[in-house]
Amino acid sequence: MLGKQWSALLKLIQDVSAVFSITINSFLIILILTKSPKQLGAYKWLMIYISVFEILYSILDVVLVPQHYSHGLTFLVIVGIQHKLFGPAGLTVLNSCYWGFFGASMAVFAVHFVYRWLVVSENPLLETFNGWKIWIWFSIPLWYGLTWVCTGYFLSAPNNATSHFIRDNVKEIFELEFDEYIYLGPFLYERMEDGSLQLHVMPFIGLGVISATIVSSIIIVLVFGYLCYDRINRLVATTQASAKFQKLQRQLFYALVIQTLIPFVLMHIPAAIMFAFVFLDIDLGVYSAVVSMTIAIYPAVDPIPTLVIVENYRKTILRMLGCFSKTNPMVSSTGDMSKI
C-alpha cells in the first residue's frame, strides 16, 4: 500500500501546485504587461517566456501525473494509463515531452543571464534580441528540450530487458499490472547469471547527451551570472537616470538568481541524487517519488522572487492588499531608462 499512498500524495501535490502555478504565473504576466517600465524592452518578453513555460509545465504535470521511480540499475518516469485522455502511444509521446521540459528548464534561465549581461555591458549583440531575431534566442531552450525528448523517446524507450526487470517490482509496490502503465527510462546494465555485467549502450549514450545539456546550461548560468554581477557592482550612478538603471538592474539580477536556484534545488539536485543511487545500485524504490513532488512544486514557487523583489510589481501587490494608501504614488512605470 505504501506505493499507492505515495501516489495519492503526489497527485495532491501536483494538482495544488498546478493551480498555484497557473494563477501566480498568469498574474505575473499581467503585471509584466501593465506595470513594467515602458522601456523594459525585450526582457519583458523573456520574463513572459518563463511564465508561459511554467504554466505549460504545470498543465503537462497534471495531465500525465508522472512518477519517478528508481529500482536497482534503472530509473523510470512511470505514467498510469487509467482515467487518462490519451492512449498508451499518446502518453508515451507526452512523457517524452515531460523529459523535454525538464531538459529545457535550465537553458531558459541561461538565455536570461546572457541577456542581462548584454544589457549591463551595453554589448552590441543586444540588438539580436530585437524584432524577429529574438525567436532565435527563444529557440535555444527548445533545442535543449528536443534533445531530451529524443533521448527519452528513442534512447530510453521500453524494451524487453527493462520490462522484465521492473514488472514484478512495480506490481508489488504500486499494484499496477504491466498493461496499466507506460514508462520511459534507461536500464544501464544488468547482472547476468554468471556474475558478469552486460552494458546497455543506448541508455549510456542518452545519459551522456542529457548530462552534457545540463552541464552546459549550468556553466552558462555561472559564467554570465558572475560577469553580470561583476558588471553591476562596477556601475557608477552619475545621474538620477543612471541610479534608477543601476537599481533596477540589481532587482532584476537578484530575482533571476533566485528564480534559477529554485529549479536547481527542486529539480536538478534531487534528480542528480537519484542518478547517483542508480549508479551505486541502491534501490530507492517508491521514495524516488520525492523527485516528482519537487518538480511539481517548482513552477508554483518560481515566480515569487520576481513578484517580491522587483519594486514595481511588489508595490502593485501591496497596493492591491491595501498596504498603500490610494494617495501614495507608485514608482513611475515609465522611468527614464533607455535600455532595461
Buried (B, 14 or more C-beta within 10 A) or exposed (E): EEBEEBBEEBBEBBBEBBEBBBEBBBBBBEBBEEBBBEBBBBBBBBBBBBBEBBBBBBBBBBBBBBBBBBBBBBBBBBBBBEEBEBEBEEBBBBBBBBBBBBBBBBBBBBBBBBBBBBBBBEEEEBEBBEEEEBEEBBEBBBEBBBBBBBBBBEBBBBEEBBEEBBEEBBBEBBEBEEEBBBBBBBBBBBEEEEEEEEEBEBBBEBBEBBEEBBEBBBEBBEBBBEBBBEBBEEBEEEEEEBBBBBBBBBBBBBBBBBBBBBBBEBBBEBBBBBBEBBEEEEBBBBBBBBBBBBBBBBBBBBBBBBBEBBEBBBBBBEBEEEEBEEEEEEBEEEBBBEBB
